[in-house]
Amino acid sequence: MKHRNNFLGVAFALALASSAMALAAQPGTGGAQQNLDDVEQVLALKQAAVDRARSLIDGPASALVHRAPGDGFSADPAAVQIDEDGTEHVRFTRSYMGDIPVVGGDFVLHSRNGQVIGASQTLATATRPYIAPTYGSVQAIATAVAESAATPTVTPGSHLVLYALDGTPRLAHEVVLQGVRADQTPRDMHYFVDAESGEILDRWNATQTVRPGEDAVVCDQAVPAEGIGHSRIFGSVAIDTVKCRRDYLLFDPTRGGSHVINMGLRWQKKGAIFTDADNTWGNGTLDDAATTAVDAYLGVAATWDYYRDVHGRLGIADDGVGAASRVHFGTAYANAFWQDRCFCMTFGDGNNGLSLFPMVSLDVAAHEMTHGVTSRTAGLVYSGESGALNEATSDILGTMVEFHAGHESDPGDYLIGEGIYPENRGPALRYMFLPSLDFMSIDCYFVGIGQANPHFGSGVANHFFYLLAEGAVVPAGYGEEGTGLTPGNLVCNGNTALQGIGRDAAQKIWYRALTVYMTSGTDFAGARAATLSAATDLYGSGSRQTVAVASAWDAVLVF
């Protein structure tokens, strides 16, 4: 399995993983309610589904998925979805001639009782280009470096791919340029350079770093414990930790080993896991570095619990494995990000409350962790309309985490990141009910929206989701008593009678669309089709929910 490799490095022995999962099986612990044997049994069932799907690809589904001689297929069993009626949804990535990735060649095969139902995909042809580049690797790297206008910090590399995000494969060089942005964000640009013409076909940033925690202290005698965390956001709360010999570690044995790394230790480049002598963490203020760690820890725990309780998902990859959270990153770093390679989330401190608190509010933590879920499911590439849908997915499901957690000190709303601003000192990062309130995000779809920054293009899907869940209803505080919004401001087509179906149905539709029907190159039209299919699966063709999905997309001009 691609991403299950030693997420703890040498930090914890297998005995700890076993004890953690055993504890998770105990009622009342807040864990996954599933032991390690159960996880392995589920994966075995999913592997059987993969094997059946491979047989279909070799037979009746071959033409449907545009199989060509030389195509190879790979599937992660953890990403398989099996419905109650036995319908199996198996997600495959594709390679060509052994080791050439087909970017945009991924698909989901849908089948039941050994019969093909359909496939979700971007690729539209079985035609493959001749594998003989006339525009060489050295030229492609030079082209990417020139376009980037930045000096790489690591010697650039490239490899051949088939670029198929527009439906038709073209031979291209994928050039990787690593560096650091001026704002301290790791920069890992991927350029796709046509191997015949030298044209840059696409580009996106996919940050890559070494896995944190590899230098953490070895612990072969860890014992689950319960500590007290003093959070800036939530006050004093009980938290699950482990005791390792004399010290306690900020490591959650009930949620797959999720743990927090302190990046503020200047003598330790990769950071180190938080340790404490008395199992009391932070003091509720930013004077104690552990306070921010507790808030990140709680945000990740709430996100884990949301996916488990609402969607039956055990962690980011649905394999019961937790991720690292890195806090105190950089100097006055005012951002947060997910890094797929290190399977980790990273949070900056803002300016420690002068105008921005540390970036560990509940919805921001959920937003970043959801990027990981997207990477393990649809794999929406961070470019064009699929990039906007990637960002929107993190906003949508991150917001649902906030509602699910139900904390009085941070109640659910349709604002993103409002908790990083000091009280009465700032706005939110994004407003889902009317995205343009941030003066940058986009309310209504138009041709060419894929050229916008994914954070701004995401507004269309965020807007859709709000209208689907709540209808054309102005949130409290934004009507006549606030900013003067009316229902007419909330829709792009004038349909002020639009009715919502509630958050529960809306979030389940989006999640199923993401995990069952969306693929790496899904655009807004594809998202409409995916959510309609998901609503039909869950509630039936012609149901109120399915009709509402169509009406909400109409209201943001996605047809």
N, C-alpha and C positions, 0 to 999 in steps of 0.2 A: 504494500500500500504506500502511496507516494508520500504522504505527509504525516505518518505516524512514527517517524524515526526519532527515538530517544529524545523526547521533548524536555527531559530533565538533564540531559547530558550525563555527567557522572555524579550529579548532585544527590540522587536518591536511588537506593537499590530497589530491585523488583519487589522485595518484601514490603516496602512502603506502599507501592502501587496496589498490591494485593490487600493490605490492611485497609487502605483508603476505600477500595471498592467494597470490601466487606462492611465497613462502617456505613457506606452509602446505602447498603441494603437494609439497615436498621430503621424502623419507623421513628419519625420524630427528629431525625438528624438533619433534615433539610437537604439530604443528598439525592442521588439519582434514583433511589428505590430500585436499584438493579445491580446485581453483583457481576463480577468479571465473567463468570460462566455464562450468564444471561447475554451479555454483550457478545461473546464469542458465538453463541447459538444464533443470535440474530444475524450476525455477519455471515455465518454459514448458510442461512436461508437466503441471504442476499447474493452470496456467491453462486448459489444454485440458479438464481434468477439471471445472473450474468451469463452463466453457461447456456441457459436456454436461449437468451437473446443472441448469443454468438451463433448458435445453430440457425436461428432465423436469419441472421445476416448472411450466413453461408447459403441460405436457401431463398425463401419467398420474399425476404426484406431486402435482398441485394440491390435490386433496381430502385426501390423506394429511397434508400439512403445514398444513392448515387455511388455505389461501390465501383471502383476501378481496379484492374490488375495492378498489384503493387501496394494497394491500400492495406494498412494495418490498424487494428483497433485495440484500445485499452479502456478498461472500466474500473472504477474504484467501488468495491462492494458497499462501502459506507454511504455512497451517494445514491444507492438504489432506493426507490420508493415502491412499496407494495401496498395496494389498497385492500380494504376489508373484503371486497368481492374477488380478490385474487389478481386484479390488474397489476401488471408489473411495468415500471418505468425505469429503464436502464440507460444511464448517461455514458456515452462513449466519446473519447477523444480519438483523433485520427492521425496517422502518420503515413508517409509514402516512401516506397523503396527502402524500407528498413528503419531509417532514423531521421527522415525529414518531416518535421511537424507540419500539419496542415492547420494553419491559423484560421479559425472560422469553420473548420471541418467537423467540429463536434456536433453531436445530435443526441436526442433522447428517443429511444425506441419504445413504443407503447404496445403491449401485448397482453392477451389473457387466454389461458388454457391452450397455450402453444399457438395461438392465432394472432397475426399481426393486426393491430388496430390503426396504427399510424406512426408518424415520426415528426419530431420538432427539430428544425434545422435551418441553417442559413445557406449552406452549400446547395447549388442548384444544378449541378452537372457532374457527369462521370468523366468528363474530359480532363486530362492532366497535361501540363506543359512539358516540353522537352527539358530534361535535367542537364543543361549544359550552359552555364552562365557566360554571357559575352561581356558583361560588365562585372569586373572582378571584385573580390573581397576587399582588397586594398583600396580600390576606387570607391567602393560603397562606404567604407569607414571614413575616408576623406570627405565624402559628400555629407555624411551625418555630422562629422565634427564641424564642418563649415556651416551647416544649417544651425547647429546648436549654439555657435558663437560663444562657447565656454571651453575652458581647458579641462580635460578629463583628469581625475585624480588617480585613475587606474588605467593601464594600457587597454585601449578598446579592443573588443573582440567581436566576431560575427560568425554566423552559421546560416546555412541555407534553410529556407522554409518555403512552403506554398502558402501565399497570402490569399485567403478566400473569403474575407469578410464582406466583399461585395457580391458574393455568390459564385464567381468564376475564379478558379485558382490561377495565380501567376507566380512564377519562380522569383524569389526575392532573397536578399540578404537581411537577416535580422541583426542589427548592429546595436550593441549595448554600450552606453556611455555612463560611467559612474562618476559621481561628484557630490558636492554639497551646495545647496542654494544659499543665497545671501542670508536667508532667514534661518539657516541651520538645518533645514529639512534635508534628509538624505535624498539625493537625486540619482535616479537610475532610469535614464531615458532609453527606450527601445524604439529604434528607427527601422522601418521596413523599406528597403531600397530595391526597386525593380532590377532584377539581375540581367535584364536586356537593355532597358532604356536609361537606367540610372535615376529614374524619377522616385522621389520619396512618396510612397503609397500611404503611409500612416505613421503615427508616432504616439507614444504615451509614456507616462512615468509609472514605473513599478518599483518602488524602493526595495532595496535588498541590503541586508546587513548580516553579520554573523549572528548565530543564535545566542541570545543572552543566557547567562547562568551556567555556561560551561565550566567556569572556574569556581563555582560555588563549592562550599565545603561538602565533602562526602559524608553522608549520613546513612548508616545501616541499622540504626536503632531508633527510628522515628516512632513516636507514639501520638495518636490523635489527642487533641486537647481543645479546651474552649477558653478563649481569651476575651478581653474587653477592648474594644476599639473606641477611641474618642475622635469622632468625625467632626469636621467643620460643618458639614451639611446636615447630618442626621443625628448629631449628639452622640451619646454613649450607647453602644450596641454590643451584643454578644457576637463573637466571630469564631469560626472554626479555624484552628491552627494545628501545628504539630510540635511536639517537644523532641529535640535532638540532643541527647546527652544533657548538658546543663542549660542549654538555650532553647528558646522557642523560635519557630520560623513562621513567617507570614506566607504560609502554604496551606491551601484549602483541600483537605483529604476527601471532602464530601462532593467536590465539584471537579473531579479529574485531575487534581493537583495544580489548579490555578494558583499562581504565585506572583509576588511583586518584587521587582528589582529596583534597587536604588542606584540611579545613574548620577547622583550628585556626589559620589565618592571620586574625587578627582584623581586619586592614585589608582583607581581601578577602572580601566577603560570600558570594560564590558559590564560594569556595575556588579552588584552582589545582592543576593536575596536579603530582605530585611530580617534581622534577628533581634531578640529582646530577652532580657533575663527574667522578667516577671510576668510575661504574657499580657501586659497592659500596653497598648499601642497608641501613641499620639496624646495630645492634650486638648484637642479641639481648636487649636490655633495654628497658624502657619509658622510659629516659632519652633515647632517640633516637626522634623522631616517626616515622621511616621504618620502625622495627621493626614497628609495628602495621600500617603500609601493606603491608609484605611479607606478613604473615599474611593480610590480606584478599585480596591478590593471589593467594596460593597457594590460598586457599579457593575463589575464583572459578575459577581454572585447573582445580582438581580437579573442580569441578562441571561445567565445560565438557567436560572429558575424559570424565566419567561419561556425560553425555547423548550424546556422540558415540560412545563405545565400546559402550555397552549398548543404546542406543535409536536410534542412527543420526541423532541430532538435532544440527544445527549451530547451537548457541546458543539463546538464549531464544525467539526467534521462528522458529527453524529457517531463518534466512536468512543465517547466517554473520556476523551483526553482534554485536559485544560490547557490554557495558554498563559504566557507570561505577560505581565503588565510592567512597563518601565516608566518610572516617574522621576521628576527632577531632571529632565533631559535638557541639555543645552544651557544657555544663559538668557534668562528672560524670554524663553521661547514661547510664543503665543500661538501654539497649534497642537494638534494631536494627530497621530496617524497609525495605520495598520501596515505591517510589513509581512508579506506572505512568506518569504523565505525563512524568517526567524520565528514565524508563528507567534507573533507578539504585537501588543499595542504599546504605543509610546505617547507620553503626555508631558507637555511643557508646563512651566510654572506661571505663564503669563508674566505679569510684573508683581506677583504676590499681593494682589488685592488693591493696588493703587487705582487701576482701571480695569484690570482683568485678573480674576482669581486663577489658580491652577486649573488646567483644562480637564478636570476629572468629575464634572457634573454627571449625573446619572445618564442623561440622554446622550452626552458626548461619548461616555464609555460604551454605551450600548451601540451607538453609531459605529464606532471603530470595530467592535467585536463583530458586528453584522457584516462589515466588509469581509471578514474572514469567512462567514457563512456563505456569502455570495461567491467568494473564490472557490469554495468547495461544492457549489451547486451549479448555478447557471454560468459562472465564470465570466460575467459581463465585462468585456474589455473596457479599459478606461479611456475611451476615445469615442467621439461622435455621440450619437443618440444612445448607444449602449452604455457609454460612460455616464451620461445623465441618469439613466435608469439605475446604474450601480449606486450613484450617490443618493438617489431618491429612495432606494431600498433601505439604505442605512438610516435615512431620516424617518421613513415610514415605520420600520420595525423598531428602531430606536425609540421613537415616540410611544409605540405600543408597550415597550418595556416600562417606560415611566408610568403609564396608566396601570399596568399590571402590578407594579411594585406598591403603588398606593400610599406613598409616604406623605404624611401631613406636611412635612417641611419642604417637599418638592413634589407637589401634586401633578398629575398628568395634565398636559396641555398640548396644543399644536404649535408650540414654539420650539426651536432648536437652539440649545446652548444658552438659554436665558440665565442659567445658574452660574455662568462664569463671570457675570457682571456684578459688581457691588450694587446693593439695593439702591434704586433710584439714580443710578449712575450710567446706565446704558441700556440698549435694546436687546434683541435676540439676534442670533446669527441668521436664522431663517424663520419665515412665517408661512406655515403650510396652507392656511386658509386663503391667503392672498400674497403669494411669494414676492410680488413687486414692492411690498412695503419695505424691503431692505434696499430698494433703489437699484438692484442689480439682477435679481432673479426674474424668471420669465413666467408669466401667468398662463399664456395661451400658445398653443403650438403654431409654428409656421415652418415652411420649407426652408432649410438652412440652419435650423436650430442646433444641429450637430456641430456647428462651428463655434458655439459658445462654450465657455468653461463649464465642465460637468456640474459644478456646484450651482451654476445659474440655470443651466438647462434642466436640472432636476426639478425646478419649480413646477413644470407642467405635470409631472407624475405626482409630486406632493399635493398639488392642487386637486388633481383627480381623486386622490385617496381621501382627502378631507371631504370633498363633495360626496363621495361614495358612502363614507361613514356617517356624516352629519347632515348632508344636504345643503341647500343654499341658505344657511343659517349663520348670522353674524355672531361670532363668539362674544361672551360677556366682556364688557369693557372696551369693545371696539365699535359699538353702535353709536347711537345719538349721544350716549353718556361719555363716549371716548373719542375715537378718531372720526366718527361720523359715517362709518361704512353702512351700506345698505345691501340687501340680498342681490341687487343688480350689480354691485361691484364684484361679487364673488363668482359670477359666471361669465363666460365669454360669448355665449349664444343667446342671452336674454332669458333663459329658462329659470326664473326665480321660484317656480313651483317644485324644483327638484327636491326629492325626498331621500334622506339617507337610510342605510340599512343597519347602522350601528357598527361599533368598532369590532365586535366579536366576529361577525361575518366578513367584514372588510379585510381584517388582518389575515383571516384564514384563506381568503381568496388570493390575496397578494402572495402569501407564503407558498401556496400550492402552485401558483403561476411561476414563481421563481424556481422552485425545486423540481417541477415536473415538465414545464413547457418552455421556459426561456432558455436560450443558449447564448454563447459568447457574443454573437453579433445581433441579438434582438434589438430592434428599433422600436419607436413608439407605436407604429402600426402593429408590430409583432407583439408588443405588450398588451395592446387592446385584445388581440386574438387570444393571447395566453390567459388573460384574466377572464375572458368570456368562457374559454374552455374550463378553467378552474371553477368558475361559478356554476357552470352546467354540471360538472362532476359532483360538486358538493350539494347543490340545491335543485338541480334539474333544469332541463331546457324550458324556457318560457317562465321560469320562476321569477318572483319579485326581485330577488337578488341579481339574477342574470340580466334582467331588463335594466336594473339600476346601474350595473356596470357599463352597459352601452350608453345610458343617458349621461353618466358622469364623464365618460370619455368625450361624448358629444359636447359637453359643457366646457371642455378645454380645447375643443377643435381638433381632436384626434379621431379620424374616421377610418 
